[in-house]
Amino acid sequence: MNSTPAAAVQRPMTAAVRISLLADSFPALHKAPGVAPWDEGKFGRWARSGISHGELCAARFVLSVWNHYDWKFDMHEALGCWDNGNLEAFVAWAKAPWWA
């Protein structure tokens, strides 16, 4: 018999939860549809809807982590337009990168 309380057992986060948390870490994406719960289609449509350059770079980054075959991210372009909050979110991911 397992004496560990059920609440103490941690389950690994799903890829959708991880990508949602990553997207939410970018200030430029706080109001984006499709972030929580994660919906790639809704988020991708928003990313193509005439948003600001900083939002677009953040969205492309998150989408490229989710699916690098369909979404391309240009780090130099992003680093040239992001403010400190978005840079901090990117650096936090870059310190321990992962892909969905």
Backbone as CSV, one residue per row, in Angstrom:
resi,resn,N_x,N_y,N_z,CA_x,CA_y,CA_z,C_x,C_y,C_z
1,MET,0.843,-1.190,0.000,0.000,0.000,0.000,0.884,1.247,0.000
2,ASN,0.524,2.204,-0.804,1.265,3.446,-0.940,0.781,4.425,0.131
3,SER,1.712,4.935,0.932,1.323,5.853,2.013,1.431,7.317,1.591
4,THR,1.800,7.591,0.346,1.901,8.958,-0.132,0.511,9.494,-0.445
5,PRO,0.142,10.646,0.120,-1.171,11.224,-0.177,-1.293,11.525,-1.669
6,ALA,-2.474,11.337,-2.190,-2.700,11.552,-3.620,-2.304,12.962,-4.049
7,ALA,-2.543,13.949,-3.202,-2.206,15.334,-3.544,-0.697,15.534,-3.666
8,ALA,0.087,14.700,-3.008,1.539,14.858,-3.041,2.162,14.224,-4.282
9,VAL,1.422,13.386,-4.973,1.937,12.748,-6.181,1.848,13.754,-7.319
10,GLN,2.990,14.059,-7.886,3.011,15.027,-8.976,3.021,14.309,-10.312
11,ARG,2.128,14.729,-11.159,2.079,14.192,-12.505,2.829,15.148,-13.416
12,PRO,3.494,14.608,-14.422,4.181,15.497,-15.354,3.170,16.394,-16.079
13,MET,3.576,17.610,-16.354,2.717,18.533,-17.084,2.588,18.071,-18.531
14,THR,1.420,18.237,-19.076,1.242,17.927,-20.490,1.931,19.005,-21.328
15,ALA,2.183,18.689,-22.583,2.800,19.666,-23.485,1.916,20.899,-23.622
16,ALA,0.608,20.708,-23.654,-0.306,21.843,-23.790,-0.241,22.769,-22.578
17,VAL,-0.118,22.211,-21.394,0.005,23.040,-20.186,1.334,23.774,-20.198
18,ARG,2.403,23.083,-20.560,3.722,23.727,-20.600,3.755,24.882,-21.597
19,ILE,3.183,24.668,-22.790,3.220,25.728,-23.800,2.329,26.892,-23.385
20,SER,1.232,26.598,-22.712,0.360,27.648,-22.208,1.100,28.504,-21.179
21,LEU,1.828,27.866,-20.282,2.610,28.601,-19.284,3.723,29.409,-19.942
22,LEU,4.359,28.844,-20.969,5.394,29.581,-21.685,4.796,30.820,-22.342
23,ALA,3.702,30.651,-23.054,3.061,31.796,-23.714,2.671,32.863,-22.698
24,ASP,2.130,32.434,-21.578,1.689,33.382,-20.553,2.859,34.111,-19.898
25,SER,4.063,33.577,-20.013,5.232,34.254,-19.431,5.651,35.476,-20.242
26,PHE,5.150,35.616,-21.457,5.463,36.770,-22.307,4.406,37.848,-22.104
27,PRO,4.791,39.018,-21.606,3.806,40.091,-21.437,3.049,40.414,-22.723
28,ALA,3.705,40.295,-23.867,3.070,40.606,-25.144,1.924,39.650,-25.472
29,LEU,1.864,38.518,-24.798,0.867,37.512,-25.126,-0.214,37.345,-24.064
30,HIS,-0.205,38.184,-23.040,-1.160,38.037,-21.936,-2.616,38.064,-22.376
31,LYS,-2.940,38.834,-23.384,-4.339,38.943,-23.815,-4.640,38.118,-25.056
32,ALA,-3.696,37.326,-25.501,-3.881,36.563,-26.734,-4.874,35.419,-26.547
33,PRO,-5.788,35.262,-27.482,-6.692,34.115,-27.406,-5.938,32.824,-27.714
34,GLY,-6.375,31.750,-27.102,-5.758,30.456,-27.353,-4.588,30.131,-26.454
35,VAL,-4.264,31.017,-25.501,-3.142,30.755,-24.584,-3.569,29.773,-23.494
36,ALA,-4.696,30.038,-22.844,-5.138,29.169,-21.746,-6.647,28.982,-21.813
37,PRO,-7.100,27.805,-22.098,-6.289,26.628,-22.406,-5.660,26.767,-23.792
38,TRP,-4.572,26.044,-23.994,-3.832,26.133,-25.249,-4.690,25.667,-26.423
39,ASP,-4.725,26.522,-27.447,-5.426,26.204,-28.688,-4.578,26.761,-29.827
40,GLU,-3.768,25.901,-30.443,-2.843,26.352,-31.485,-3.567,27.067,-32.615
41,GLY,-4.708,26.554,-33.030,-5.444,27.181,-34.129,-5.875,28.595,-33.806
42,LYS,-6.488,28.773,-32.658,-6.955,30.103,-32.235,-5.770,31.051,-32.053
43,PHE,-4.712,30.552,-31.402,-3.529,31.379,-31.164,-2.857,31.742,-32.487
44,GLY,-2.744,30.778,-33.396,-2.135,31.030,-34.695,-2.919,32.037,-35.516
45,ARG,-4.253,31.944,-35.498,-5.071,32.931,-36.213,-4.845,34.326,-35.644
46,TRP,-4.759,34.418,-34.315,-4.476,35.708,-33.688,-3.114,36.229,-34.135
47,ALA,-2.129,35.333,-34.217,-0.770,35.735,-34.606,-0.717,36.269,-36.039
48,ARG,-1.686,35.903,-36.850,-1.732,36.365,-38.247,-2.682,37.549,-38.431
49,SER,-3.158,38.144,-37.349,-4.248,39.117,-37.447,-3.837,40.579,-37.408
50,GLY,-2.616,40.908,-37.676,-2.216,42.308,-37.679,-1.859,42.846,-36.306
51,ILE,-1.229,42.024,-35.495,-0.811,42.413,-34.149,0.499,43.198,-34.224
52,SER,0.966,43.705,-33.087,2.216,44.481,-33.067,3.417,43.585,-33.385
53,HIS,4.500,44.202,-33.747,5.713,43.452,-34.098,6.225,42.627,-32.920
54,GLY,6.216,43.204,-31.733,6.657,42.473,-30.541,5.760,41.285,-30.238
55,GLU,4.444,41.482,-30.382,3.501,40.377,-30.179,3.738,39.277,-31.211
56,LEU,3.942,39.687,-32.445,4.176,38.713,-33.512,5.431,37.891,-33.246
57,CYS,6.513,38.534,-32.836,7.757,37.807,-32.541,7.566,36.841,-31.375
58,ALA,6.857,37.282,-30.340,6.597,36.403,-29.191,5.722,35.226,-29.611
59,ALA,4.697,35.500,-30.397,3.812,34.434,-30.867,4.578,33.445,-31.742
60,ARG,5.390,33.944,-32.654,6.189,33.042,-33.512,7.123,32.181,-32.675
61,PHE,7.710,32.763,-31.641,8.601,31.978,-30.795,7.837,30.836,-30.127
62,VAL,6.731,31.164,-29.476,5.949,30.138,-28.778,5.470,29.077,-29.766
63,LEU,4.971,29.506,-30.906,4.494,28.551,-31.901,5.622,27.690,-32.453
64,SER,6.833,28.248,-32.549,7.962,27.444,-33.037,8.414,26.423,-31.997
65,VAL,8.235,26.726,-30.714,8.516,25.733,-29.675,7.479,24.618,-29.767
66,TRP,6.242,24.988,-30.043,5.159,24.014,-30.159,5.311,23.156,-31.423
67,ASN,5.625,23.803,-32.538,5.679,23.101,-33.819,6.663,23.814,-34.736
68,HIS,7.925,23.455,-34.655,8.948,24.166,-35.429,8.893,23.855,-36.921
69,TYR,8.112,22.901,-37.323,7.984,22.598,-38.752,7.094,23.605,-39.460
70,ASP,6.084,24.105,-38.777,5.139,25.030,-39.391,5.382,26.500,-39.043
71,TRP,6.151,26.749,-38.005,6.353,28.121,-37.547,7.842,28.428,-37.462
72,LYS,8.245,29.537,-38.061,9.649,29.946,-38.043,9.812,31.164,-37.139
73,PHE,10.903,31.152,-36.398,11.195,32.225,-35.446,12.558,32.789,-35.761
74,ASP,12.668,34.105,-35.826,13.928,34.793,-36.072,14.359,35.481,-34.773
75,MET,15.347,34.888,-34.115,15.794,35.398,-32.824,16.326,36.826,-32.934
76,HIS,17.071,37.134,-33.968,17.634,38.481,-34.109,16.532,39.526,-34.274
77,GLU,15.514,39.193,-35.038,14.381,40.103,-35.201,13.695,40.342,-33.855
78,ALA,13.468,39.267,-33.113,12.788,39.375,-31.822,13.609,40.167,-30.815
79,LEU,14.883,39.876,-30.723,15.727,40.575,-29.760,15.809,42.067,-30.053
80,GLY,15.588,42.431,-31.306,15.615,43.838,-31.687,14.344,44.597,-31.364
81,CYS,13.263,43.886,-31.026,12.003,44.618,-30.780,11.381,44.343,-29.422
82,TRP,11.798,43.304,-28.727,11.174,42.981,-27.439,11.591,43.939,-26.336
83,ASP,10.685,44.205,-25.426,11.003,44.965,-24.225,11.589,44.011,-23.177
84,ASN,11.951,44.546,-22.015,12.608,43.723,-20.984,11.761,42.537,-20.524
85,GLY,10.468,42.716,-20.365,9.611,41.630,-19.907,9.603,40.449,-20.860
86,ASN,9.533,40.737,-22.152,9.546,39.669,-23.154,10.938,39.054,-23.271
87,LEU,11.973,39.874,-23.149,13.345,39.337,-23.155,13.552,38.389,-21.979
88,GLU,13.049,38.770,-20.812,13.193,37.922,-19.624,12.486,36.577,-19.809
89,ALA,11.321,36.597,-20.431,10.594,35.339,-20.682,11.388,34.446,-21.620
90,PHE,11.972,35.034,-22.659,12.774,34.257,-23.605,14.023,33.688,-22.927
91,VAL,14.711,34.501,-22.159,15.936,34.057,-21.474,15.620,32.940,-20.483
92,ALA,14.511,33.046,-19.781,14.131,31.986,-18.837,13.957,30.659,-19.579
93,TRP,13.321,30.683,-20.740,13.173,29.465,-21.532,14.538,28.990,-22.052
94,ALA,15.356,29.925,-22.517,16.655,29.578,-23.104,17.607,28.944,-22.085
95,LYS,17.427,29.255,-20.812,18.274,28.654,-19.775,17.979,27.167,-19.589
96,ALA,16.778,26.748,-19.932,16.386,25.326,-19.825,15.418,25.023,-20.955
97,PRO,15.900,25.029,-22.192,15.002,24.882,-23.341,14.325,23.528,-23.424
98,TRP,13.166,23.526,-23.984,12.406,22.311,-24.232,11.505,22.571,-25.436
99,TRP,11.073,21.517,-26.059,10.170,21.619,-27.205,9.009,20.668,-26.978
100,ALA,7.850,21.051,-27.477,6.651,20.223,-27.306,6.725,19.003,-28.207
